């Protein structure tokens, strides 16, 4: 034994152990090594270190030649077995108790240290949010059915569940008090007037005071659940931005949380390829399609992302594939990137998520523009393209670069008539042609039913024309 130093407290021991686990040199360890090893010894001798990462950081920062291999591990095992004989005044039972206590403290410290990176909270929060939505729908339906016996017309006017519960509480679950009550803070003016007018001519039955009391209790329950749901959603948003900021920016907090919950953890989601992320949540449909040898589903949970929702029906599959590819990349960055040593508590800026979202939005606008200008009418351009061995980039450049056109989102013109696209005009022409063809076929069928063929009908038409000409000539001669 050349040098030995005790830890002053359990906190120092835990911080030193956590630094060793991460392969970093603690300030106390650095001072101890500098004091124990002279400059001459640093040049002439090598230091045996059990952990290779720690050995590399010691060699880099202190300039000491380090060795860490299997023989060093055997040496360390021997030292641990004979530690009580090397250090005086340290019984084996006390060493075992100290080791166990340090292990427990280190585990608690690691859990507390990575509290922001615990994705279990997200899984539980999104599951609770879904359960709350189901319960709220059930409760709201029950209130509307229950109070509907007394005031059935109100359910048709006030569709929102929270507004309905607040209105019932405000009027004290009595239809007669509706005209006296003001709903300015709950309903808009037109809706309030409509509810009051309907209360005077309502066809509902009278209910007892006990029923009204139960209805009021249920309305209180609904309002409290709605408030708790809002708090839970805010908590989920903050937690998602702390754990997976890039994924949240790309697909949204609810979709990102559902993807993490379905995969089991953020790390498990990061291990999935983009093709799996795309159909995550549609496993039943996938295996059913594979079994029946039909087309596999194009999207699962990612269908609810805003970028996929903005796309047209024909572009949804393509957009889901692109969003899934970027989401897989963003998840890996979120799961595997560690906070900087200089400022670990700094706010995380989702640079990758913002950048990829902007790219996907521009890609969507380009695809929507291409869908409008896809028909190439100039034959010379197509012939030139066939002759030249153009790359995919040249193909894109041939299509007119269209920016995002707000009018393509609107099907109503300024005059109020439906805006007709070129494709709509073509469909109209096709319909006209088909109608004319159908009319000709009907005429032919009628002629065949009368016993005359098409050729005979043509001959008869010719004879009629000749007879008319003869009559015309006769009238001219007589005149």
Steps between C-alpha positions, in 0.01 A plus 500: 500500500655825386216754542145489635243776558158477664190680377385779727128423453257277313428781253869515400506121456187506282631784279836321459327171410267665248801669334685167482194328346486768229876473441577852625766627744365657817684804640584304821640210295712739295651656817560156651684369191714812470597474866562121503695477171815708452611648170787247475259210554262635235776474237648167607207289628149406379174521697267199506130605469208256499266716282632570150296824458632638827854396403472685167382821669786476759759456223352792305468752784793407731746359244552173691562179305210267581438128449155330525464142379398154630809468722410831670146369565644189667728722711205717608299190593787388723528844664124503575518157664794609721383856565433453874861375555648790302302769690534485877196556721245395235310179588336299219142543635540878505638500145200295375253739668681802354500347149129422518412850624713661228334285232152607619602867514649481150182342359282769659733773377492368142119482506475852642758632257319365194150600614452717192586205278253256656251416225288285735325821607398565139363147456290530816383855417379417146323186625327703773406769246329242277318350799383848607363569152297178509368573848411860412308388190308245709419750775397772253271259314344395832431866600343579162275195518408565865436874472348443155184370663453845652640720218560292182536796261815631669713203388444587132610862546793458745716224351815560709507274808673749732266784399200274555609404853570863593162615367317231698681610818436868428125446468509271807371209287162675467352593165283772660809696612649508150329826399624676817860369475773672295741280306733776374816331631402158358302538175505745207215749479306327219521160664393644836192658344413176323528297823278744690235496225497121496471483881163680483349255249681185612323162482701348788347335806529616859765329715537471876742688726703182561558461125612863476743448788655196330526689169677791674751262665574339163550841337749596774684174432517570125636854550767381747606222259526751213723724715720207599525393134624848403767484773604151391528607136719796599721267705528260204597784264777620733629146557504424126695819428752400770546138386437503123500862374583416137233230474243730664577783258467264204182300575345672805492414869204258498615300196858492632383382843285226343794381288725482809226321696440249220872427461549464877765770545680776312805277450287218358338747259847621395595141413205463260560570129293763322281236331397365842436851639272566202263208575541498879151454641360318194644155575166319473429648159857420387486131596147468361620643167807274495285196573247586230779611257347845459642854517663580834393813696675828420486652848422433864518748790695745282181563299391746773809721451414846369732467198321184383160656571580805282577281197234402248355150492732386219809646669434368853695176450801679353491763773474235773810328363700825498383601850585153635853522357562838663330390825733198526800731457366751757432222752857373476634850558272547804579158649876492449604866537620590849492853649821699478741493796535878501129576546294184559192690623480718186177505300507250213437655158357243255709615203467174306123483553444858384725456198341170390147632554571799277638265234195275517263796474681630191498146357124478557443834326712383207305174474169687508629733229618205289160334537343809337762539224569132438360489140766593242323623182808594297611189306838649410600510868407134547694397186805692619474335838479153342809567289709644781602272788364739761550440870212526754618854577450601135155344502401720795646808333284437188183526709419868567611585854179597673497661841223443750175621348238591759225477237560127459381452860172676423231350277282816504570795268436864585161487318393212721508239220710191518843546342537267201843359434616369156448147622135583588440637147643182348272284710201708383598449133536127558155488660349684200661258256383200697143640504504548122630149446228360726232691303629361168499148640138541616395614149668198344329266745156654422557453129600138553192440718273635219643238266716728290876485498726803504569475126124484417441804715765687302334393169162614625643838595648533148168412332317756713749768397457411128119510533523843659723625214251371236211674676703822515575481122135431418385801698759721322385380152136552584575850624 
